Amino acid sequence: MKEFDINDFTVLVGIDWADKKHDVCEHVIGTSKYHYSVILSKPESLHEWVMSLKKRYPGRTIAVACELTKGPLIYALSKYDHLVLLFN
């Protein structure tokens, strides 16, 4: 598994997975800014959120910390090339 440096990323994202919703915290590297949001656990909602990240940070790599290593959320997020999934 490749080791990453925090400077490899523009944004660090933490997701707390749940069956009805996902709580999300986004942190832009080099700032003191945090953005909190809630995403419904529907594929369309997750896709809209992922694409909003791509639009807000074009051409940038985004780290997503996940508490799970497999499952529907991981499968859904793994198809986006601007996200790097990091597991505990």
C-alpha positions as CSV (number, residue, x, y, z in Angstrom):
1,M,0.0,0.0,0.0
2,K,1.4,3.4,-1.0
3,E,2.1,5.8,1.8
4,F,0.7,9.3,1.2
5,D,1.9,12.6,2.4
6,I,-0.7,15.1,3.6
7,N,0.7,17.5,0.9
8,D,-0.4,15.1,-1.8
9,F,-3.9,16.3,-1.2
10,T,-5.9,19.5,-1.4
11,V,-8.7,18.4,0.8
12,L,-9.1,15.8,3.5
13,V,-12.5,14.3,4.0
14,G,-13.9,12.2,6.8
15,I,-17.1,10.2,6.3
16,D,-19.1,8.6,9.0
17,W,-21.1,6.0,7.2
18,A,-24.7,5.1,8.2
19,D,-27.6,3.3,6.5
20,K,-29.8,6.5,6.2
21,K,-27.2,9.3,5.9
22,H,-23.5,10.0,5.9
23,D,-22.0,12.8,8.1
24,V,-19.1,14.5,6.3
25,C,-16.3,16.8,7.4
26,E,-14.1,18.5,4.7
27,H,-10.8,20.2,5.6
28,V,-8.9,22.3,3.0
29,I,-5.1,21.7,3.6
30,G,-3.3,24.8,4.7
31,T,-6.4,26.6,6.1
32,S,-8.3,26.5,9.3
33,K,-11.6,25.9,7.4
34,Y,-13.9,23.0,7.9
35,H,-17.1,22.3,6.1
36,Y,-19.6,19.9,7.6
37,S,-22.5,18.4,5.7
38,V,-24.9,15.4,5.6
39,I,-25.4,13.3,2.6
40,L,-28.4,11.0,2.2
41,S,-27.4,7.3,1.7
42,K,-28.8,7.3,-1.8
43,P,-26.5,6.7,-4.8
44,E,-27.7,9.9,-6.4
45,S,-26.9,12.0,-3.3
46,L,-23.4,10.6,-3.0
47,H,-22.7,11.2,-6.7
48,E,-23.9,14.8,-6.5
49,W,-21.6,15.4,-3.5
50,V,-18.6,13.7,-5.1
51,M,-19.1,15.8,-8.3
52,S,-19.5,19.0,-6.2
53,L,-16.0,18.2,-4.8
54,K,-14.6,17.9,-8.3
55,K,-16.2,21.2,-9.3
56,R,-14.9,23.0,-6.2
57,Y,-11.4,21.6,-6.5
58,P,-10.8,21.0,-10.2
59,G,-7.8,18.9,-11.1
60,R,-7.0,18.3,-7.4
61,T,-6.7,15.0,-5.5
62,I,-9.0,14.6,-2.5
63,A,-8.3,12.2,0.4
64,V,-11.3,10.4,1.8
65,A,-10.9,8.6,5.2
66,C,-13.2,5.7,5.6
67,E,-14.0,3.6,8.6
68,L,-14.9,0.6,6.4
69,T,-12.8,-1.2,3.9
70,K,-15.6,-2.7,1.9
71,G,-19.3,-2.2,1.3
72,P,-21.6,-0.1,-0.8
73,L,-20.0,3.3,0.2
74,I,-16.5,2.1,-0.6
75,Y,-17.7,0.6,-3.9
76,A,-19.5,3.8,-4.9
77,L,-16.5,6.1,-4.0
78,S,-13.9,3.9,-5.6
79,K,-15.0,4.7,-9.1
80,Y,-14.0,8.4,-8.9
81,D,-10.4,9.1,-10.0
82,H,-10.2,12.4,-8.1
83,L,-10.7,10.6,-4.8
84,V,-8.1,8.6,-2.9
85,L,-9.7,6.3,-0.3
86,L,-7.7,5.9,2.9
87,F,-8.5,3.2,5.4
88,N,-7.8,3.1,9.1
